Amino acid sequence: MRAKPFFSRASLGLLRPKHRILGVDIAGRIEAVGSGVHHFKQPGDEVYANLLDHGSGGFAEYVSVPVEVMSLKPANLSFEEAAAVPMAAVTALQGLRHHGEIGPEQMVLINGASGGIGTFAVQIAKSCGSEVTGVTSTRNLDLVRSLGADHVVDYTTSDFVRSGQRYDLILDTIGNRSVRDLRRALAEGARQPSSGSPAWRS
C-alpha cells in the first residue's frame, strides 16, 4: 500500500496507485448476480475471492467480481478468516507445487514459516507427505509446530544455512537470504522458489 520496496511501483503505479481502491482479497455476501450467473443460487450467498488478476477494490464496501474467481465461503470460517486465505494460500501452493514441484518424502524448508504465506506452506507441504522444517522467530516456534512442522528453526539463535542439513526444496517467503546462502542448504538437483520470483534448480 505504501509502494515499498520502490521497484514495486513499476507495476503498482509510479507516483500514485494505478487502482484508486486497493485490496485484492475479499469476503462477503452476494448482493446481486448477473443474468448469466448460475453457480450461485441467490443473493446472500457467502463467498470469498482474490482479485489480483482483475484489478483490485477489496477495500471498498461493494465490489464487482468475475464469477470465475469467486468461491462459496466454508461455513466454519468467519469473513475475516476467509479474506485472509486467497492470496497467501495460492502463493504458497504455487511456490510448492507449480514452481517447487513438491513430492512425497522430500525434505522441505519453509523460510518465514509463521507468516501469511508460510503458515499455509507448512500445512500444504505436510499434506504432500514431505518432512517439513519451518524457520521462524522465538515467539512463533509453538505456532509453527502446531501447523505440523516436523522441525522448527529459531533464526534468532540458529542459522539453517550453516547447519549442514540439505533440503530437496526451500520455499523462501521472505527474501532475507542471498541466492548463494540458499544454494548452500540445497541438495543436488533441488529447487528454491521465492515468493514473487521464479524458481531455480540447484
N, C-alpha and C positions, 0 to 999 in steps of 0.2 A: 504493500500500500504506500510505502514511502519511496518506492523505486530504488531500493537498495538490495544488492550492490548496484553500482551505477550502470554497469553494462546491461542490466535488465531493461533499461529504458529503450533499448533498441527495439524491443518487441512490445513494451507496455506503453510507450509514449515518451518522447524526449523531454518536453517541458511540462506536460500535463498528461493525465491518463487518457489513453485512446477511448476508453469507455467511461462515461461520466459516473455511472453507478458501478461500483466494484463488487466483488464477491462471486465465486464460481460454484460453491456448494450450497444447495438449498434443501429444505424440507418443509412441508406444509400440506394444506388441504386444497384439492382442486376446486376452483371457483366456477369454471366453465370449460367446456370442451368443444372443439371444432366439429363440424358435421362429419368429417371423415374419421374421427377417432372412435374406435370400438373396443380398445383394450381396457379402458377404464369405464366402469359401469355407470358412474354418476358423479356429479359434483359432490364434494365431501370426502371422496377417497383420499386417504393419507398417503403421500408419495415423497420420494426424495430423488435428487438428480445432481449431475455435475454439468456445468455449463461451459467448461473450458473451451471446447471446440465450437461453441455457439455464442461467443462474446462473453458477457458477464451480466451482472444485475442482481446477484443474490442478496445484496444488502437492501434491496427495495422491499416495500410492503407487498407488492404484487409483481409477478414476473411471468412472461410468456415463454413456454418451454416446448421444444420439439418433442413429440410423443416418444420418439425412439430413444431418447436419453433418460426417460423417466421410468421409475420402478415403484411398485407398491412398497410402502414402508412396513418392515416387520412390526407386528403388533407389540412385541416386547421391547421395542426401542422408543425412547422419547424423541420428540422432534430435534432436541439439542443433540442427542446421541447420533441420530440418523444423519444430521447435517455434518457431522464430523467424519463420516465414513467415506464418501465417494472419492475425493481427490487423493487422500492419503492411502486408502486401501488399493485403489487402482494403480497408483505409482509403485507401491510395494509389490503388487502382483506382476506388473510389467517388468520391474527390475529383476525379480527372481525367476519368473517363468519365461518371458519373452527374450530378455537380454541375457539373463544368467543361465538359462536352460537347466534349472534345478531338477535334480533327480533324487530318488531314494538312496539312503545310506551315504549321502555326501556329508562332508564336514563343512558347515556353513557358518560364517561370521557376519553378524549384523552390527555395523558401527553406527551408534546412535539408536540403540535398541529401545529406549524409553520415549522417543519422540513420536510424532504423529505417524510417520511412515514406518518407523522401526517397530512400534508395537504391533502393527499389522504384519510386518515382515516376519517377526518371530513366530507368530501363530501360523502363518502360511507355510513357512519353512518346516515347521514341525508336522503340519498336516501332510506334507510331501514325503515324510519319513526321513528327514535329514537330522543329523546331530547338530544342534544349534548352540552357538556361543554368542552371547549378547554383550556389547560394550556399552557401559553407561556410567553414571556418577554414583557416588556412595549412597545418596539418598534414594536412588531408584533401583538398587540391587534386588530388593524383595519384589518390586513390581515386575521386573523382567523375569525373575524366576516364576512368578505366578502366571505369566503368559506361556510358560512351557519351555523356556530356555534350559538346556542341559548344563551349560556352563555360563557363568557371568564374570566379566572382567571389569573391575573398577579402574577407570582410566586415570583416576587421581593418584593411584598407588602402583599400577601395573601398566606395562606397555605391551599390547598384544603383538606388535611387530617384532619385539625383541625376545618373545617368549620361546621361540624355537618351534612352535606349532605351525603347521602348514594347513591351509584350507583349500577346499575344492571350489569354493565360491565365497566371495566377500561382497556384501551389499553395503556400500558406503552412502549413508543418508545425510552425512554432514559435510564432507569435503574438507575436513581439517587435517588430512594426511596427504602427503605427496604421493604421486604415482610410484615413485621409487620405493617409498616406505611400504606401500600396499603390495607391491610385487615381492617384497621380501617375505611376506606372510602367505603367499600363494603357492600351492603345489604346482608341479609341472602340468601345463595344459589347462589350468584353472581359469575362471572368469571373474571379472571385477566390474560389475555395473555400478554407476554412481547416479544418484537422483538428478535428473535433468541433463545427464551426459551419456554419450554412447558407451557401450561395454567394450572392453578389450580383453584379449586372451593372453595369458602369460606364456 
